[in-house]
Amino acid sequence: MRRSYISKVRTITGQVTSLKSEHNPADLLDFSSPREIVIEGNSDELTSIKVKVVLSPTDYILAVEAHKSGSLVSITGLLERRQRGWSLSDPSVLSVRPST
């Protein structure tokens, strides 16, 4: 039997493993199209999870750069268990850790 998970505000740290945007992701004025990423990483209590996050245009550009360089990212939001995985809603500003 699966353990239930209560949604909580969490910080997720890991690598960007997937990028998705239906329109031009560089168009910072286009808010009509969601820009979604997947972070494979961990949070306070959970390890090795994949989390979908919908980002602002500015944060999406940062995520693209982090993905290219293999840098770790960190973002805080409400971590929720969905039918098909994890989702982070109401994300705060994405931060990128320089790659070493």
Secondary structure, 3 states (H helix, E strand, C coil): CCCCCCCEEEEEEEEEEEEEECCCCCCCCCCCCCEEEEEEEECCCCCCEEEEEEECHHHHHHHHHHHHHCCEEEEEEEEEEECCEEEEECCCCCEEECCC
